[in-house]
Amino acid sequence: MTEICKKVSNALLCMQRNSWEQAITAFVFMQMDEINLVNLIVHDAIVRQADDGRLGMMYGEMSSTDGMAMVEPLLFCLSSARKPSYKLALDKVKEWIFNNAPKDQNGIFYHLIDKKEIWVDSMFMAPPACAALGNVKLGYHQICGFREYLFDTQAQVYRHIWDNETKQFKDDTFWGVGNGWAACGI
């Protein structure tokens, strides 16, 4: 690791992170082959796993899908470290994803546990987690559903948030970061 990477890594590791930020951090360290750091980050996400199975929950997080982004780093660590706590965490998050996470009438994940909202952010979290857990069909179904709700065919980009109760966009912006989430999730 270069000196600048060490400094940035140390600064990053000193910060508290939300579940999705924790996952992004793990992905960065996976790319850098920093296995020990990935294990530490996964361990922290497991310690902060909600009773319902969502990984890395902090600050009363209400996200249904953000913690799903930790599935791939968890599987990465499980492939080399057969820790019982990792297996238990995996079983809990699988139960959340496949059986308990809130979904619309067509099985598309709501982004929050307490609101019927479809967010473009979830495209980064949910489809890859479903595929990594062996349910590629569900991952593909999520992509198609998010596209149906959020994709603007005229502008050829995704909008941010659909409210499934009011049947209108809560945030209809063409959010650049959100479109980045969509691209990464696909």
Protein Blocks (a to p, Z undefined) as FASTA:
>chain_A
ZZklmmmmmmmmmpccdfklmmmmmmmmmmnopmklmmmmmmmmmmmpcfkopghiahhi
abfklmmmmmmmmmmmmmmmccfklmmmmmmmmmmmmmmpccdfkopacfbfkbccddfk
lmmmmmmmmmmnopamlmmmmmmmmmmmmmcfklopacfbdcfklopafblcdcfklmmm
mmmmZZ
